[in-house]
């Protein structure tokens, strides 16, 4: 149980275009979803926290107009990287928390974004 | 805000050696503690977690960790490592209240050589 999926697993896009990444909780309802970013050989940095039906809360230094997060249902959250630039190339990982196992977070497999 | 320190950046061990990876956190209140592993090219997997109770926690694949509250530490141990334990290990913490996210340490890369 507690499976989180992400789609796509990797994407290459041209500079200036937008990319949408989906995160789904497959067998539980995710009241809260978290988006992290991981640079090569570095740790996970929290980008934002989103609760279903509410606006996301962004961490300091994360541009909310660039990284659009939507958590429209209890099983789906999306991260859209708008007007992508090469420096946005990274590994994006979503994590979900349900109503049970209050403090646990379940992680998706990640999406590798390369902006050319 | 809480923070997590992992002092070992890269650890190299021979097979069958014992492992201990350090993790310290800074937060004065009650926390939940986790260790995750990330094998090359794979996603995060939970090794073990501590919420309350016995401070010695056993996880998967022979790993264990001990919560020492007075030292704000949650070190990961394994008596005898295998080549397949080569991976990146992350310690993570969240506050035991509200809906706070996990905060990760910078990770420790473990290389096990034959």
Backbone of each chain as ProteinMPNN parsed JSONL, in Angstrom:
{"seq_chain_A": "XXXXXXXXXXXXXXXXXXXXXXXXXXXXXXXXXXXXXXXXXXXXXXXXXXXXXXXXXXXXXXXXXXXXXXXXXXXXXXXXXXXXXXXXXXXXXXXXXXXXXXXXXXXXXXXXXXXX", "coords_chain_A": {"N_chain_A": [[0.815, -1.211, 0.0], [0.187, 2.414, -0.035], [1.27, 3.785, -2.353], [2.924, 5.956, -4.535], [2.836, 7.602, -7.574], [4.555, 9.073, -10.371], [4.444, 11.111, -13.243], [5.698, 12.525, -16.201], [8.43, 10.097, -16.101], [10.8, 10.998, -17.021], [11.726, 13.937, -18.779], [12.438, 15.958, -21.553], [12.806, 19.242, -22.506], [12.503, 22.266, -24.423], [14.127, 25.39, -23.874], [12.161, 27.948, -22.471], [9.707, 26.793, -22.829], [6.851, 25.166, -21.25], [6.405, 22.72, -18.695], [4.568, 20.009, -17.433], [4.231, 18.124, -14.52], [2.931, 15.204, -13.142], [1.615, 13.941, -10.1], [0.499, 11.194, -8.385], [-1.43, 9.636, -5.868], [-1.884, 6.315, -5.438], [-3.287, 4.387, -3.96], [-4.366, 5.518, -1.753], [-5.774, 8.35, -0.05], [-4.483, 11.465, -0.506], [-4.081, 13.931, 1.546], [-2.281, 15.907, 1.87], [0.338, 17.086, -0.139], [3.745, 17.144, -1.064], [6.339, 18.857, -2.713], [9.542, 18.271, -3.862], [12.918, 19.115, -4.737], [15.776, 17.835, -6.26], [19.112, 18.187, -6.72], [21.891, 16.923, -8.676], [23.607, 14.518, -6.824], [22.984, 15.698, -4.423], [20.967, 16.747, -1.607], [17.411, 16.441, -0.869], [15.449, 19.206, -1.471], [12.885, 21.007, -0.073], [10.248, 22.315, -1.926], [7.56, 23.161, -1.952], [4.436, 22.949, -0.185], [1.33, 21.414, -0.453], [-2.122, 21.442, 0.203], [-5.081, 19.639, -0.336], [-7.323, 21.284, -2.391], [-6.536, 23.779, -1.572], [-4.395, 26.707, -1.824], [-0.965, 26.328, -2.661], [1.767, 26.305, -0.347], [4.728, 27.938, -0.512], [8.24, 27.427, -0.203], [10.79, 29.577, 1.074], [12.406, 31.477, -1.377], [11.582, 30.01, -3.541], [10.037, 30.407, -6.568], [6.753, 31.15, -6.934], [5.28, 31.768, -9.176], [6.65, 30.609, -11.147], [6.86, 27.94, -10.615], [4.191, 26.267, -10.701], [1.749, 24.927, -8.69], [-0.804, 22.597, -8.349], [-3.374, 21.148, -6.557], [-5.786, 19.526, -6.978], [-7.385, 17.358, -6.391], [-7.873, 14.581, -4.115], [-6.118, 12.691, -4.882], [-4.373, 13.586, -6.749], [-1.782, 15.733, -7.698], [-0.251, 18.438, -9.369], [2.723, 19.728, -10.814], [3.794, 22.476, -12.499], [6.299, 23.609, -14.48], [7.002, 26.641, -15.532], [7.935, 28.487, -18.463], [10.536, 27.293, -18.834], [14.012, 27.081, -17.974], [17.483, 26.281, -18.575], [18.672, 26.117, -16.012], [16.655, 25.114, -14.5], [16.721, 22.489, -14.79], [16.597, 19.413, -13.25], [15.929, 16.987, -10.669], [12.763, 16.176, -9.847], [10.741, 15.499, -7.134], [7.837, 14.126, -5.807], [5.844, 13.893, -2.86], [3.57, 12.305, -0.683], [1.065, 12.546, 1.823], [-1.227, 10.848, 3.814], [-4.411, 10.472, 5.487], [-4.178, 8.631, 7.477], [-1.388, 7.271, 9.353], [-0.062, 9.599, 10.177], [2.363, 11.138, 10.248], [3.957, 10.156, 8.308], [5.503, 10.214, 5.121], [5.05, 9.402, 1.762], [6.935, 8.598, -1.03], [7.207, 9.534, -4.455], [8.611, 8.183, -7.536], [10.072, 10.129, -8.783], [10.859, 12.704, -11.21], [12.832, 13.343, -13.906], [13.934, 16.285, -15.175], [15.117, 17.829, -18.019], [16.273, 20.708, -19.427], [16.826, 22.155, -22.459]], "CA_chain_A": [[0.0, 0.0, 0.0], [0.827, 3.722, 0.003], [2.089, 3.944, -3.557], [2.848, 7.258, -5.198], [3.401, 7.544, -8.919], [4.824, 10.34, -11.035], [4.499, 11.02, -14.701], [6.53, 11.447, -16.741], [9.608, 9.776, -15.31], [11.823, 11.927, -17.482], [11.246, 14.805, -19.85], [13.374, 16.934, -22.112], [12.057, 20.306, -23.15], [13.302, 23.404, -24.88], [14.084, 26.579, -23.037], [11.03, 28.811, -22.743], [8.448, 26.043, -22.827], [6.362, 24.758, -19.928], [6.327, 21.268, -18.495], [3.709, 19.626, -16.315], [4.554, 16.842, -13.892], [1.811, 14.73, -12.344], [1.89, 13.091, -8.943], [-0.739, 10.548, -7.979], [-1.455, 8.613, -4.825], [-2.639, 5.267, -6.124], [-4.137, 3.551, -3.114], [-4.778, 6.246, -0.551], [-6.124, 9.74, -0.306], [-3.38, 12.322, -0.057], [-4.581, 15.238, 1.96], [-1.175, 16.843, 1.698], [1.417, 16.661, -1.021], [4.943, 17.954, -0.978], [7.213, 18.794, -3.889], [10.95, 18.46, -3.562], [13.825, 19.191, -5.867], [17.052, 17.235, -5.908], [20.191, 18.361, -7.685], [22.763, 15.744, -8.683], [24.443, 14.218, -5.659], [22.631, 16.562, -3.307], [19.803, 16.306, -0.85], [16.104, 16.907, -1.31], [15.072, 20.521, -0.952], [11.452, 21.202, -0.151], [9.837, 23.468, -2.716], [6.237, 23.644, -1.564], [3.48, 22.039, 0.442], [-0.024, 21.727, -0.912], [-3.252, 20.708, 0.764], [-6.135, 19.481, -1.332], [-8.295, 22.368, -2.475], [-5.973, 25.052, -1.098], [-3.193, 27.157, -2.52], [0.276, 25.756, -2.125], [2.664, 27.144, 0.457], [6.049, 27.802, -1.093], [9.393, 27.708, 0.648], [11.496, 30.81, 0.741], [13.303, 31.371, -2.517], [10.934, 29.283, -4.639], [9.135, 31.329, -7.268], [5.444, 30.511, -7.087], [4.775, 31.978, -10.53], [7.413, 29.766, -12.049], [6.542, 26.554, -10.266], [2.766, 26.282, -10.377], [1.319, 23.675, -8.078], [-2.238, 22.428, -8.233], [-3.735, 19.931, -5.815], [-7.226, 19.64, -7.205], [-8.134, 16.234, -5.831], [-7.166, 13.879, -3.049], [-5.186, 11.719, -5.428], [-3.569, 14.162, -7.833], [-1.179, 17.062, -7.625], [0.594, 18.701, -10.53], [3.729, 20.793, -10.759], [4.083, 22.976, -13.828], [7.467, 24.485, -14.564], [6.677, 27.548, -16.629], [9.059, 29.149, -19.112], [11.685, 26.584, -18.266], [15.366, 27.462, -18.36], [18.415, 25.19, -18.258], [18.93, 26.001, -14.574], [15.55, 24.381, -13.879], [16.998, 21.058, -14.949], [16.745, 18.839, -11.922], [15.094, 15.826, -10.361], [11.639, 16.648, -9.037], [10.155, 14.364, -6.419], [6.667, 14.462, -5.008], [5.618, 13.063, -1.685], [2.185, 12.452, -0.261], [0.707, 12.113, 3.175], [-2.653, 10.586, 3.897], [-5.082, 10.756, 6.757], [-3.617, 7.718, 8.478], [0.074, 7.406, 9.31], [-0.07, 11.06, 10.133], [3.626, 11.81, 10.034], [4.731, 9.517, 7.252], [5.377, 10.696, 3.762], [5.354, 8.383, 0.768], [7.597, 9.298, -2.102], [7.139, 9.069, -5.829], [9.906, 7.802, -8.097], [10.792, 11.285, -9.288], [10.833, 13.075, -12.624], [14.06, 14.054, -14.284], [13.674, 17.324, -16.17], [16.277, 18.42, -18.678], [15.885, 21.831, -20.273], [17.934, 22.403, -23.409]], "C_chain_A": [[0.845, 1.256, 0.0], [1.795, 3.917, -1.151], [1.828, 5.307, -4.172], [3.52, 7.142, -6.56], [3.641, 8.953, -9.45], [4.903, 10.101, -12.532], [4.771, 12.399, -15.289], [7.713, 11.137, -15.815], [10.803, 10.614, -15.758], [11.256, 12.722, -18.656], [12.365, 15.755, -20.257], [12.539, 17.99, -22.811], [13.0, 21.429, -23.546], [13.105, 24.585, -23.955], [12.906, 27.46, -23.452], [9.688, 28.11, -22.765], [8.071, 25.673, -21.397], [6.214, 23.246, -19.872], [5.454, 20.979, -17.281], [4.094, 18.242, -15.825], [3.387, 16.448, -12.996], [2.277, 13.825, -11.214], [0.56, 12.517, -8.469], [-0.518, 9.601, -6.816], [-2.403, 7.53, -5.317], [-3.605, 4.507, -5.229], [-4.477, 4.215, -1.79], [-5.091, 7.677, -0.946], [-5.074, 10.65, 0.322], [-3.925, 13.7, 0.29], [-3.518, 16.31, 1.785], [-0.147, 16.253, 0.755], [2.557, 17.663, -0.927], [5.739, 17.786, -2.279], [8.631, 19.141, -3.467], [11.734, 18.534, -4.867], [15.164, 18.627, -5.412], [18.044, 17.466, -7.034], [21.121, 17.162, -7.596], [23.641, 15.648, -7.445], [24.18, 15.178, -4.498], [21.349, 16.065, -2.656], [18.509, 16.833, -1.46], [15.799, 18.243, -0.651], [13.575, 20.705, -1.153], [11.143, 22.457, -0.949], [8.52, 24.042, -2.188], [5.425, 22.523, -0.94], [2.099, 22.405, -0.058], [-1.047, 20.834, -0.222], [-4.374, 20.718, -0.262], [-7.124, 20.637, -1.251], [-7.789, 23.722, -2.015], [-4.771, 25.449, -1.949], [-1.96, 26.564, -1.854], [1.043, 26.795, -1.309], [4.081, 26.895, -0.027], [7.138, 28.122, -0.066], [10.073, 28.986, 0.153], [12.445, 30.573, -0.416], [12.723, 30.626, -3.696], [9.896, 30.199, -5.28], [7.797, 30.65, -7.54], [4.874, 30.705, -8.484], [5.507, 31.129, -11.552], [7.065, 28.296, -11.84], [5.092, 26.518, -9.766], [2.345, 24.915, -9.855], [-0.186, 23.687, -7.918], [-2.527, 21.1, -7.555], [-5.26, 19.855, -5.814], [-8.03, 18.498, -6.612], [-7.278, 15.525, -4.8], [-6.18, 12.841, -3.566], [-4.258, 12.309, -6.484], [-3.064, 15.55, -7.482], [-0.307, 17.235, -8.853], [1.545, 19.852, -10.235], [4.012, 21.202, -12.195], [5.263, 23.927, -13.747], [7.228, 25.376, -15.782], [7.934, 28.228, -17.153], [10.386, 28.571, -18.594], [13.007, 27.097, -18.822], [16.309, 26.321, -17.982], [18.685, 25.029, -16.76], [17.79, 25.316, -13.817], [15.732, 22.873, -14.02], [17.322, 20.461, -13.594], [15.893, 17.579, -11.831], [13.997, 16.317, -9.424], [10.92, 15.447, -8.448], [8.931, 14.838, -5.643], [6.529, 13.461, -3.863], [4.202, 13.326, -1.195], [1.993, 11.925, 1.154], [-0.795, 11.948, 3.238], [-3.211, 10.905, 5.26], [-4.63, 9.81, 7.854], [-2.112, 7.794, 8.36], [0.43, 8.87, 9.234], [1.266, 11.682, 9.768], [4.467, 11.183, 8.944], [4.482, 10.189, 5.921], [5.809, 9.575, 2.825], [5.842, 9.089, -0.491], [7.343, 8.66, -3.464], [8.529, 8.78, -6.344], [10.701, 8.962, -8.672], [10.648, 11.482, -10.784], [12.105, 13.838, -12.934], [13.73, 15.011, -15.417], [14.995, 17.846, -16.703], [15.786, 19.5, -19.63], [17.069, 22.18, -21.172], [17.886, 23.809, -23.989]], "O_chain_A": [[2.074, 1.185, 0.031], [2.981, 4.179, -0.953], [0.687, 5.749, -4.311], [4.639, 6.641, -6.673], [2.995, 9.907, -9.018], [5.353, 9.059, -13.01], [4.114, 13.363, -14.894], [7.949, 11.862, -14.848], [11.702, 10.902, -14.968], [10.421, 12.234, -19.417], [13.116, 16.272, -19.43], [11.665, 17.668, -23.615], [14.131, 21.524, -23.069], [12.053, 24.749, -23.337], [12.681, 27.689, -24.64], [8.643, 28.761, -22.723], [8.856, 25.842, -20.464], [5.933, 22.591, -20.875], [5.583, 21.621, -16.239], [4.262, 17.311, -16.613], [2.91, 17.249, -12.192], [3.218, 13.046, -11.368], [-0.383, 13.256, -8.188], [0.461, 8.857, -6.784], [-3.577, 7.79, -5.581], [-4.639, 4.033, -5.699], [-4.833, 3.543, -0.822], [-4.724, 8.144, -2.024], [-4.821, 10.599, 1.526], [-4.191, 14.519, -0.59], [-3.831, 17.482, 1.577], [0.193, 15.073, 0.839], [2.35, 18.862, -0.736], [5.791, 16.7, -2.856], [8.884, 20.154, -2.814], [11.289, 18.09, -5.925], [15.625, 18.912, -4.307], [17.848, 17.002, -8.157], [21.151, 16.463, -6.583], [24.33, 16.601, -7.08], [25.07, 15.432, -3.686], [20.737, 15.094, -3.101], [18.524, 17.575, -2.442], [15.883, 18.385, 0.569], [13.065, 20.574, -2.265], [11.698, 23.525, -0.69], [8.387, 25.252, -2.002], [5.687, 21.336, -1.137], [1.736, 23.581, -0.084], [-0.851, 19.626, -0.087], [-4.575, 21.706, -0.968], [-7.683, 20.929, -0.194], [-8.524, 24.708, -2.059], [-4.212, 24.639, -2.688], [-1.93, 26.334, -0.645], [0.966, 27.997, -1.563], [4.578, 25.771, 0.041], [6.967, 28.97, 0.81], [9.943, 29.397, -1.0], [13.192, 29.595, -0.436], [13.331, 30.615, -4.766], [8.993, 30.699, -4.61], [7.73, 29.681, -8.296], [4.067, 29.893, -8.937], [5.043, 30.951, -12.678], [6.991, 27.52, -12.792], [4.815, 26.71, -8.582], [2.56, 23.888, -10.5], [-0.769, 24.65, -7.422], [-1.989, 20.061, -7.937], [-5.92, 20.086, -4.801], [-9.224, 18.647, -6.355], [-6.099, 15.837, -4.635], [-5.487, 12.19, -2.784], [-3.438, 11.589, -7.054], [-3.815, 16.416, -7.034], [0.306, 16.277, -9.324], [1.221, 20.799, -9.518], [4.421, 20.378, -13.013], [5.224, 24.928, -13.031], [7.251, 24.909, -16.921], [8.869, 28.51, -16.403], [11.215, 29.266, -18.008], [13.102, 27.492, -19.984], [15.961, 25.483, -17.15], [18.904, 23.912, -16.292], [17.933, 24.977, -12.642], [14.985, 22.088, -13.437], [18.205, 20.938, -12.882], [15.235, 17.173, -12.789], [14.278, 16.816, -8.334], [10.543, 14.512, -9.154], [8.988, 15.829, -4.915], [7.039, 12.342, -3.917], [3.703, 14.447, -1.287], [2.666, 10.997, 1.601], [-1.546, 12.805, 2.772], [-2.55, 11.536, 6.086], [-4.693, 10.151, 9.035], [-1.596, 8.324, 7.375], [1.139, 9.312, 8.33], [1.295, 12.673, 9.037], [5.581, 11.637, 8.683], [3.384, 10.669, 5.64], [6.803, 8.89, 3.068], [5.234, 10.054, -0.954], [7.274, 7.439, -3.606], [9.52, 9.088, -5.681], [11.873, 8.804, -9.013], [10.354, 10.545, -11.525], [12.412, 14.849, -12.302], [13.298, 14.591, -16.49], [15.874, 18.252, -15.944], [14.984, 19.237, -20.526], [18.168, 22.463, -20.695], [18.739, 24.173, -24.797]]}, "seq_chain_B": "XXXXXXXXXXXXXXXXXXXXXXXXXXXXXXXXXXXXXXXXXXXXXXXXXXXXXXXXXXXXXXXXXXXXXXXXXXXXXXXXXXXXXXXXXXXXXXXXXXXXXXXXXXXXXXXXXX", "coords_chain_B": {"N_chain_B": [[13.042, 26.806, 12.85], [13.422, 23.345, 12.063], [16.517, 21.551, 11.542], [18.747, 19.315, 9.866], [21.661, 17.447, 10.289], [24.12, 15.689, 8.609], [27.062, 14.319, 9.082], [28.942, 12.813, 7.767], [30.088, 12.804, 4.582], [30.913, 11.107, 2.527], [31.318, 7.72, 2.76], [33.462, 4.993, 2.794], [33.586, 1.572, 2.756], [34.722, -1.749, 3.402], [33.358, -4.896, 2.38], [31.46, -6.604, 4.83], [32.297, -5.036, 6.882], [31.479, -2.968, 9.745], [28.885, -0.534, 10.013], [28.252, 2.863, 10.729], [26.344, 5.644, 10.51], [26.174, 9.065, 11.021], [23.651, 11.226, 12.363], [22.297, 14.228, 13.233], [19.945, 16.421, 14.7], [18.351, 19.619, 14.906], [16.164, 20.791, 16.999], [13.963, 21.704, 19.487], [11.658, 20.467, 20.367], [9.294, 17.735, 20.21], [10.028, 15.23, 17.896], [9.736, 13.373, 14.816], [11.565, 10.775, 13.352], [13.488, 9.659, 10.588], [15.07, 7.365, 8.346], [16.127, 7.217, 5.049], [16.878, 5.457, 2.015], [18.584, 5.696, -1.054], [19.102, 4.03, -3.813], [21.432, 3.751, -6.549], [20.143, 5.459, -9.278], [17.55, 4.975, -8.533], [14.43, 5.487, -6.687], [13.613, 7.093, -3.554], [13.613, 5.065, -0.653], [12.072, 3.957, 2.299], [13.902, 3.199, 5.129], [13.787, 2.943, 7.929], [11.931, 4.131, 10.811], [11.208, 6.396, 13.49], [8.892, 7.109, 15.914], [7.933, 7.067, 18.563], [8.462, 5.501, 21.797], [10.439, 2.536, 22.143], [13.759, 3.443, 21.85], [15.567, 2.229, 20.195], [15.486, 1.305, 17.006], [14.48, -1.009, 14.606], [15.0, -1.684, 11.193], [14.468, -2.324, 7.688], [16.429, -4.731, 5.82], [18.439, -5.304, 7.646], [19.239, -2.997, 8.925], [19.491, -0.656, 11.632], [18.602, 1.896, 13.995], [19.381, 4.29, 16.505], [17.762, 6.364, 18.706], [18.867, 9.039, 20.483], [17.937, 11.118, 22.707], [19.094, 13.09, 24.334], [21.321, 13.754, 22.969], [20.373, 14.647, 20.618], [20.373, 12.939, 18.442], [20.277, 10.44, 15.835], [21.494, 7.945, 14.875], [22.44, 5.768, 12.224], [22.882, 2.261, 11.866], [24.604, -0.721, 10.891], [25.562, -4.02, 11.266], [27.136, -5.517, 9.482], [28.102, -4.767, 6.412], [27.044, -5.045, 2.968], [27.966, -5.376, -0.498], [25.774, -4.594, -1.959], [24.658, -2.638, -0.433], [25.597, -0.245, -1.206], [24.867, 3.039, -1.729], [22.942, 6.097, -1.426], [22.311, 7.661, 1.61], [19.804, 9.094, 3.53], [18.961, 11.101, 6.244], [16.04, 12.155, 7.921], [13.701, 14.483, 9.291], [10.706, 15.362, 10.993], [8.481, 17.656, 12.598], [6.629, 16.758, 15.444], [3.894, 17.553, 15.27], [1.017, 19.138, 13.889], [1.047, 19.584, 10.333], [3.598, 19.191, 9.224], [6.325, 19.183, 6.887], [8.781, 16.71, 5.87], [12.141, 17.285, 6.651], [15.241, 17.103, 5.178], [18.525, 15.736, 5.681], [21.794, 16.329, 4.25], [22.652, 14.037, 3.162], [24.483, 10.929, 2.97], [26.912, 9.35, 1.174], [27.407, 5.999, 0.655], [29.871, 3.752, -0.091], [30.516, 0.492, -0.808], [33.071, -1.754, -0.931], [34.388, -4.655, -2.501]], "CA_chain_B": [[12.808, 25.652, 11.976], [14.366, 22.271, 12.357], [17.522, 21.255, 10.537], [19.333, 17.985, 10.022], [23.07, 17.391, 9.896], [24.768, 14.396, 8.399], [28.445, 14.787, 9.061], [29.747, 12.03, 6.836], [29.664, 13.051, 3.204], [31.148, 9.891, 1.755], [31.92, 6.661, 3.568], [33.895, 3.833, 1.998], [33.802, 0.428, 3.632], [34.86, -3.083, 2.797], [32.256, -5.805, 2.723], [31.462, -7.204, 6.168], [32.623, -4.035, 7.916], [30.308, -2.404, 10.417], [28.535, 0.798, 9.538], [27.49, 3.798, 11.543], [26.204, 6.954, 9.878], [25.681, 10.013, 12.005], [22.569, 12.153, 12.055], [21.898, 15.091, 14.338], [18.919, 17.38, 14.313], [18.221, 20.741, 15.817], [14.786, 21.19, 17.309], [13.797, 21.435, 20.901], [10.425, 19.77, 20.691], [9.162, 16.327, 19.843], [10.212, 15.026, 16.46], [9.709, 12.049, 14.215], [12.861, 10.607, 12.696], [13.442, 8.692, 9.494], [16.199, 7.146, 7.457], [15.774, 6.765, 3.707], [17.992, 5.042, 1.173], [18.371, 5.909, -2.482], [20.058, 3.271, -4.596], [21.745, 4.454, -7.809], [19.111, 5.473, -10.304], [16.236, 4.604, -8.009], [13.816, 6.497, -5.849], [13.775, 6.952, -2.105], [12.924, 3.991, 0.059], [12.137, 4.106, 3.749], [14.641, 2.148, 5.835], [13.2, 2.81, 9.263], [11.354, 5.36, 11.334], [10.973, 6.452, 14.925], [7.881, 8.062, 16.369], [7.961, 7.073, 20.018], [8.685, 4.174, 22.358], [11.81, 2.015, 22.203], [14.62, 4.298, 21.026], [16.319, 1.421, 19.239], [14.522, 0.959, 15.968], [14.998, -1.915, 13.577], [14.381, -1.461, 9.905], [14.644, -3.376, 6.702], [17.765, -5.061, 5.315], [19.402, -5.406, 8.725], [19.599, -1.697, 9.477], [18.857, -0.195, 12.86], [18.999, 3.247, 14.386], [19.112, 4.576, 17.909], [17.418, 7.743, 19.036], [19.401, 9.494, 21.765], [17.31, 12.429, 22.831], [20.01, 14.051, 24.966], [22.323, 14.134, 21.965], [19.657, 15.035, 19.397], [20.963, 12.118, 17.397], [19.532, 9.276, 15.334], [22.511, 7.332, 14.03], [22.08, 4.529, 11.516], [23.924, 1.254, 12.018], [24.436, -2.065, 10.33], [26.732, -4.76, 11.756], [27.98, -6.078, 8.43], [27.564, -4.246, 5.156], [27.243, -5.81, 1.739], [28.185, -4.547, -1.669], [24.472, -4.084, -2.387], [24.27, -1.492, 0.389], [26.11, 0.966, -1.835], [23.708, 3.906, -1.976], [22.926, 7.367, -0.707], [21.459, 7.524, 2.787], [19.312, 10.385, 3.993], [18.245, 11.212, 7.506], [14.991, 13.168, 7.783], [13.02, 14.807, 10.543], [9.639, 16.345, 10.998], [7.991, 18.005, 13.92], [5.523, 15.892, 15.826], [2.645, 18.293, 15.424], [0.613, 19.781, 12.647], [1.231, 18.893, 9.059], [4.896, 19.688, 8.781], [7.0, 18.295, 5.943], [10.079, 16.167, 6.226], [13.339, 18.043, 6.32], [16.282, 16.118, 4.934], [19.936, 16.038, 5.753], [22.435, 16.413, 2.945], [22.906, 12.697, 2.656], [25.804, 10.306, 3.058], [27.1, 8.33, 0.158], [28.122, 4.817, 1.135], [30.436, 2.88, -1.124], [31.013, -0.757, -0.227], [33.959, -2.402, -1.891], [34.573, -6.091, -2.251]], "C_chain_B": [[13.851, 24.578, 12.267], [15.36, 22.11, 11.224], [18.146, 19.913, 10.866], [20.758, 18.011, 9.513], [23.523, 15.951, 9.738], [26.239, 14.708, 8.15], [29.316, 14.042, 8.072], [29.227, 12.268, 5.426], [29.781, 11.783, 2.374], [31.878, 8.898, 2.65], [32.252, 5.492, 2.659], [34.233, 2.702, 2.962], [34.028, -0.831, 2.812], [33.666, -3.932, 3.199], [32.523, -6.44, 4.08], [31.872, -6.225, 7.259], [31.337, -3.535, 8.55], [30.139, -0.944, 9.989], [27.869, 1.601, 10.629], [27.521, 5.145, 10.847], [25.559, 7.913, 10.872], [24.562, 10.899, 11.475], [22.248, 12.927, 13.32], [20.861, 16.083, 13.836], [18.891, 18.505, 15.329], [16.747, 21.109, 15.891], [14.519, 20.795, 18.747], [12.587, 20.612, 21.28], [10.45, 18.316, 20.262], [9.232, 16.175, 18.329], [9.968, 13.572, 16.081], [10.956, 11.933, 13.348], [12.812, 9.47, 11.69], [14.827, 8.533, 8.877], [15.667, 6.598, 6.135], [17.046, 6.347, 2.977], [17.618, 5.284, -0.283], [19.465, 5.162, -3.23], [20.284, 3.978, -5.928], [20.626, 4.321, -8.831], [17.723, 5.12, -9.831], [15.674, 5.685, -7.099], [14.021, 6.18, -4.365], [12.985, 5.771, -1.566], [13.111, 4.21, 1.554], [12.873, 2.911, 4.356], [14.034, 1.872, 7.199], [12.705, 4.17, 9.733], [11.215, 5.248, 12.847], [9.927, 7.527, 15.205], [7.921, 8.199, 17.886], [8.293, 5.657, 20.483], [10.155, 3.799, 22.388], [12.71, 2.828, 21.29], [15.489, 3.538, 20.03], [15.337, 0.858, 18.223], [15.177, 0.037, 14.95], [14.242, -1.695, 12.28], [14.61, -2.622, 8.966], [16.123, -3.604, 6.406], [18.832, -5.046, 6.41], [19.851, -4.088, 9.332], [18.866, -1.438, 10.786], [19.347, 1.215, 13.155], [18.616, 3.459, 15.835], [18.883, 6.061, 18.104], [17.988, 8.057, 20.414], [18.959, 10.94, 21.926], [18.281, 13.478, 23.368], [21.07, 14.541, 23.981], [21.686, 14.615, 20.675], [20.182, 14.218, 18.208], [20.078, 10.931, 17.04], [20.451, 8.578, 14.345], [22.049, 5.996, 13.45], [23.227, 3.538, 11.632], [23.556, -0.015, 11.258], [25.702, -2.838, 10.684], [27.689, -5.193, 10.651], [27.411, -5.655, 7.08], [27.888, -5.177, 3.987], [27.438, -4.849, 0.583], [26.88, -3.889, -2.121], [23.967, -2.93, -1.517], [24.819, -0.18, -0.151], [24.937, 1.833, -2.277], [23.93, 5.237, -1.277], [21.926, 7.22, 0.43], [21.095, 8.905, 3.312], [18.595, 10.232, 5.325], [17.214, 12.324, 7.349], [14.218, 13.299, 9.08], [11.768, 15.609, 10.234], [9.123, 16.525, 12.409], [6.744, 17.202, 14.212], [4.272, 16.696, 16.162], [2.316, 18.928, 14.089], [0.911, 18.939, 11.436], [2.563, 19.304, 8.45], [5.579, 18.686, 7.858], [8.294, 17.735, 6.522], [11.18, 17.12, 5.783], [14.488, 17.047, 6.248], [17.673, 16.645, 5.254], [20.527, 15.996, 4.357], [22.779, 15.06, 2.359], [24.334, 12.239, 2.864], [25.889, 9.24, 1.991], [27.922, 7.188, 0.751], [28.59, 4.012, -0.061], [31.005, 1.655, -0.429], [31.823, -1.463, -1.288], [34.201, -3.841, -1.494], [35.943, -6.372, -1.655]], "O_chain_B": [[14.984, 24.86, 12.656], [15.085, 22.485, 10.084], [18.078, 19.439, 12.0], [21.033, 18.536, 8.433], [23.331, 15.115, 10.62], [26.6, 15.291, 7.128], [30.316, 14.576, 7.592], [28.073, 11.972, 5.117], [28.876, 11.429, 1.618], [32.923, 9.206, 3.222], [31.426, 5.056, 1.857], [35.056, 2.857, 3.863], [33.575, -0.944, 1.673], [33.047, -3.704, 4.238], [33.659, -6.765, 4.425], [31.8, -6.555, 8.442], [30.253, -3.657, 7.978], [31.095, -0.242, 9.659], [27.025, 1.091, 11.366], [28.587, 5.717, 10.62], [24.534, 7.606, 11.481], [24.536, 11.266, 10.3], [21.959, 12.335, 14.361], [20.905, 16.523, 12.688], [19.348, 18.356, 16.462], [16.176, 21.666, 14.953], [14.82, 19.677, 19.163], [12.502, 20.111, 22.401], [11.508, 17.75, 19.987], [8.576, 16.903, 17.584], [9.993, 12.674, 16.922], [11.35, 12.894, 12.687], [12.17, 8.445, 11.921], [15.642, 9.456, 8.89], [14.875, 5.656, 6.101], [18.141, 6.82, 3.282], [16.469, 5.094, -0.682], [20.613, 5.604, -3.275], [19.42, 4.725, -6.385], [20.22, 3.218, -9.197], [16.808, 4.979, -10.642], [16.347, 6.665, -6.781], [14.538, 5.125, -4.001], [11.85, 5.517, -1.968], [14.186, 4.603, 2.006], [12.507, 1.759, 4.122], [13.798, 0.723, 7.573], [13.011, 5.207, 9.144], [11.119, 4.154, 13.403], [10.058, 8.68, 14.795], [7.939, 9.307, 18.422], [8.394, 4.733, 19.675], [11.015, 4.646, 22.631], [12.464, 2.903, 20.086], [16.076, 4.135, 19.128], [14.475, 0.042, 18.549], [16.294, 0.285, 14.495], [13.021, -1.541, 12.265], [14.905, -3.742, 9.382], [16.963, -2.757, 6.713], [20.004, -4.801, 6.126], [20.753, -4.068, 10.17], [17.764, -1.939, 11.01], [20.367, 1.662, 12.632], [17.648, 2.881, 16.329], [19.701, 6.895, 17.718], [17.63, 7.412, 21.4], [19.544, 11.857, 21.349], [18.287, 14.62, 22.908], [21.64, 15.619, 24.153], [22.396, 14.957, 19.729], [20.402, 14.747, 17.119], [19.249, 10.485, 17.833], [20.224, 8.612, 13.136], [21.363, 5.213, 14.107], [24.395, 3.909, 11.516], [22.388, -0.326, 11.023], [26.807, -2.359, 10.427], [28.903, -5.233, 10.853], [26.358, -6.137, 6.663], [28.839, -5.959, 4.01], [27.116, -3.664, 0.675], [26.885, -2.758, -2.607], [22.951, -2.313, -1.838], [24.531, 0.884, 0.396], [24.117, 1.417, -3.096], [24.953, 5.469, -0.632], [20.822, 6.713, 0.232], [21.955, 9.763, 3.511], [17.746, 9.359, 5.506], [17.494, 13.334, 6.704], [14.099, 12.352, 9.857], [11.762, 16.438, 9.324], [9.3, 15.675, 13.282], [5.906, 16.991, 13.335], [3.675, 16.521, 17.224], [3.194, 19.215, 13.275], [1.012, 17.715, 11.522], [2.629, 19.717, 7.292], [5.427, 17.476, 8.03], [8.818, 18.225, 7.523], [11.145, 17.68, 4.687], [14.679, 16.242, 7.159], [17.956, 17.835, 5.116], [19.837, 15.666, 3.393], [23.154, 14.955, 1.191], [25.265, 13.041, 2.926], [25.049, 8.344, 1.914], [29.01, 7.408, 1.284], [27.801, 3.642, -0.93], [31.873, 1.769, 0.436], [31.344, -1.736, -2.388], [34.215, -4.192, -0.314], [36.272, -7.526, -1.38]]}, "name": "protein", "num_of_chains": 2, "seq": "XXXXXXXXXXXXXXXXXXXXXXXXXXXXXXXXXXXXXXXXXXXXXXXXXXXXXXXXXXXXXXXXXXXXXXXXXXXXXXXXXXXXXXXXXXXXXXXXXXXXXXXXXXXXXXXXXXXXXXXXXXXXXXXXXXXXXXXXXXXXXXXXXXXXXXXXXXXXXXXXXXXXXXXXXXXXXXXXXXXXXXXXXXXXXXXXXXXXXXXXXXXXXXXXXXXXXXXXXXXXXXXXXXXXXX"}
